[in-house]
Amino acid sequence: MVTLLWAGCLDTRQVFVQPSPDAGLVCVGNYPAPNDPCLPECGNEIGVGQPCTKGGYECADFDLLTQAAMCTVDFSSTTELAFCTRPCSVDADCGTGAICREDPEDPNASKGCVPETCVDED
């Protein structure tokens, strides 16, 4: 964990660094620990997989149209995995290490991005 002092202000933030395939992933902020071992410590380049909490607004810093700006537990009372996600049509919408999946309990619902490590393939 590294503490950064942003130039021009006295704001200190905790920075968590998570290795990634492109070695460019850095998580900024005091985010909760993943609530399941399948979740990464921080999300991919568009935020998919970033741990979050119900009502915690941890995903709010991501762009609503192009990034994972929604926390799963804010939109579902039955999900056990708490992470930032976004709607998708194809895997490419989800960024590195994530795939586009429908809710297995409601195949007619919209699809969302899920970290590959959290998907059980039959």
C-alpha positions as CSV (number, residue, x, y, z in Angstrom):
1,M,0.0,0.0,0.0
2,V,1.3,3.4,-1.0
3,T,0.1,6.8,0.1
4,L,0.1,9.5,-2.6
5,L,0.1,13.2,-2.0
6,W,-1.6,14.8,-5.0
7,A,0.1,17.9,-6.3
8,G,-1.7,21.1,-5.7
9,C,-3.7,19.8,-2.7
10,L,-3.3,18.3,0.7
11,D,-5.4,15.3,-0.1
12,T,-3.8,11.9,0.8
13,R,-5.3,8.7,-0.7
14,Q,-4.6,5.1,-0.2
15,V,-3.5,3.4,-3.4
16,F,-3.7,-0.4,-3.8
17,V,-1.7,-1.8,-6.6
18,Q,-2.9,-5.1,-8.2
19,P,-0.8,-6.8,-10.9
20,S,-2.5,-7.1,-14.2
21,P,-1.7,-8.5,-17.6
22,D,-0.7,-5.1,-18.9
23,A,1.0,-4.1,-15.5
24,G,-0.9,-0.8,-15.6
25,L,-3.7,-1.4,-13.0
26,V,-3.8,0.8,-10.0
27,C,-6.7,1.1,-7.6
28,V,-7.2,4.4,-5.9
29,G,-9.2,4.8,-2.7
30,N,-10.1,2.9,0.4
31,Y,-12.1,0.1,-1.0
32,P,-13.4,-2.9,0.9
33,A,-11.7,-6.2,0.7
34,P,-13.2,-8.7,-1.7
35,N,-16.1,-10.6,-0.2
36,D,-15.2,-13.8,-2.1
37,P,-11.8,-15.3,-3.0
38,C,-12.8,-15.3,-6.8
39,L,-12.9,-11.4,-6.8
40,P,-9.7,-9.4,-7.5
41,E,-8.5,-6.8,-5.0
42,C,-9.3,-4.1,-7.5
43,G,-11.1,-4.1,-10.8
44,N,-9.8,-4.2,-14.4
45,E,-9.1,-1.2,-16.6
46,I,-12.8,-0.3,-16.7
47,G,-13.5,-1.2,-13.0
48,V,-15.2,-4.6,-13.5
49,G,-14.5,-6.7,-10.4
50,Q,-13.7,-3.8,-8.0
51,P,-15.1,-4.8,-4.6
52,C,-18.0,-2.7,-3.3
53,T,-20.6,-2.6,-0.6
54,K,-24.4,-2.0,-0.6
55,G,-24.9,1.8,-0.6
56,G,-21.1,2.4,-0.4
57,Y,-20.8,4.2,-3.7
58,E,-17.4,2.6,-4.4
59,C,-18.3,2.3,-8.1
60,A,-19.6,5.9,-8.5
61,D,-16.2,7.2,-9.7
62,F,-16.4,5.1,-12.9
63,D,-18.1,6.5,-16.0
64,L,-21.7,5.3,-16.2
65,L,-21.7,4.8,-20.0
66,T,-18.3,3.1,-20.5
67,Q,-17.2,1.7,-17.2
68,A,-18.3,-0.5,-14.3
69,A,-20.4,2.2,-12.4
70,M,-22.9,-0.2,-10.7
71,C,-22.4,-2.3,-7.6
72,T,-24.1,-5.7,-7.9
73,V,-25.5,-5.7,-4.4
74,D,-27.2,-2.3,-5.0
75,F,-29.3,-3.9,-7.7
76,S,-29.9,-7.5,-6.5
77,S,-30.9,-8.8,-3.1
78,T,-29.9,-12.4,-4.0
79,T,-26.4,-12.0,-5.2
80,E,-23.5,-13.1,-3.0
81,L,-20.7,-11.4,-5.0
82,A,-20.3,-7.7,-4.3
83,F,-18.4,-6.0,-7.2
84,C,-18.6,-3.2,-9.7
85,T,-20.1,-4.2,-13.0
86,R,-21.8,-2.7,-16.1
87,P,-24.3,-3.9,-18.7
88,C,-22.9,-5.7,-21.7
89,S,-23.8,-7.4,-24.9
90,V,-20.5,-9.2,-25.7
91,D,-17.4,-10.1,-23.7
92,A,-15.4,-7.3,-25.3
93,D,-17.7,-4.8,-23.4
94,C,-16.2,-6.0,-20.1
95,G,-12.5,-5.4,-20.5
96,T,-9.6,-7.6,-19.5
97,G,-10.3,-10.7,-17.4
98,A,-14.1,-10.3,-17.4
99,I,-16.9,-11.8,-19.5
100,C,-20.5,-10.9,-20.3
101,R,-23.1,-13.2,-18.6
102,E,-26.8,-13.3,-18.0
103,D,-28.3,-14.0,-14.6
104,P,-28.7,-17.8,-14.4
105,E,-31.8,-17.4,-12.4
106,D,-33.4,-14.9,-14.9
107,P,-32.2,-15.6,-18.4
108,N,-34.5,-12.8,-19.7
109,A,-32.7,-10.1,-17.7
110,S,-30.0,-7.9,-19.1
111,K,-26.5,-9.2,-19.2
112,G,-23.7,-7.9,-17.0
113,C,-19.9,-8.1,-16.8
114,V,-18.4,-10.7,-14.3
115,P,-14.7,-11.4,-13.5
116,E,-13.7,-14.6,-15.3
117,T,-12.4,-16.0,-12.0
118,C,-16.0,-15.9,-10.6
119,V,-17.7,-17.8,-13.4
120,D,-18.3,-21.6,-13.2
121,E,-18.3,-23.1,-16.6
122,D,-20.4,-26.2,-16.9
